[in-house]
Amino acid sequence: MKIFAVLGDPVAHSISPLLHNKALLDLGINAAYVRFCLKNGSEIISKFKELKLSGANVTLPHKEWALKLSDEASSTAKAIGSANTLVLKNDKIHAYNTDALGFFKSISDFGKISSALLIGAGGTAKAISYILNQNGIRVEILNRSDEKLADFRQNFECFSWQNFTPKSYDLVINSTSAGLKDELLPAPLEILLPVLKQSKFAFDVIYGKKTPFLNLSKDCNLASKDGLGMLIFQAVLAFNLFFNEQFSQADIEKSMRSVI
Ligand code: NDP
């Protein structure tokens, strides 16, 4: 029997085992998906081998380690600088990033998007900015502090709260953790309100909660979405990588959505 796992710290809250085990069951695959709390990211590959895994999803804070220590990495994972999926193939561990495409698939029904304001400059912002840029969407980054913007300056116009002038965008994305465990907006109201009043769509990477960002977007009459679709699509894409693309994405998605 093949074993798969989500590796990270913490993993107790992760719904990946729920999603993947349902798809394994529905598709009649003799395999199990477990969770493993890994404290030290530098042990990610040794733990993968010790647990005799066929594949794994990697979550915070070990996505950079997963890329760095894998034997092979996809061009997308390399460009983003992190991997959330590891797959064993011919005794080698291959690293992929499905967060980026998962995000892009989840915004596909918004309609035409030419410009985006991406709020946040962490790991998730790297995946999102990469895929938007790859798809010809003009991206500007807004972050609370200046420090993390350094990684983005080469490819994107970047602003901190101090030097940003509000304007209109097709899509405004919250990729920060503001609103996850608190009731904070990802940027001050005086910045966010004029942006949202002139923009069309809003997306929050946080899921399972009406965040202050989503509530404000709704008040400004924007079509909006939380991060659940992104979470499901990254899982669907990872599942297909585990099984060499042999299942239909629609079947995997249907199965995973049935447990939410
Ligand atoms: P990082 O720690 O790498 O980055 C956090 C970012 O959020 C930084 O830019 C930080 O700004 C900013 N930030 C944190 N708190 C605040 C605040 N109170 N106000 C304004 N900005 C703030 O985190 P990740 O990028 O890895 O994760 C971000 C979020 O994405 C998490 O909530 C995570 O759960 C979610 N996520 C969702 C996924 C999905 O499938 N839906 C997939 C992956 C992640 P600064 O630089 O100033 O500190």
Boltz pocket constraint, residues with backbone or C-beta under 6 A from the ligand:
constraints:
  - pocket:
      binder: B
      contacts: [[A, 60], [A, 99], [A, 120], [A, 121], [A, 122], [A, 123], [A, 124], [A, 125], [A, 143], [A, 144], [A, 145], [A, 146], [A, 148], [A, 175], [A, 176], [A, 177], [A, 178], [A, 179], [A, 180], [A, 184], [A, 185], [A, 186], [A, 187], [A, 204], [A, 205], [A, 206], [A, 207], [A, 227], [A, 228], [A, 230], [A, 231], [A, 232], [A, 234]]
      max_distance: 6.0
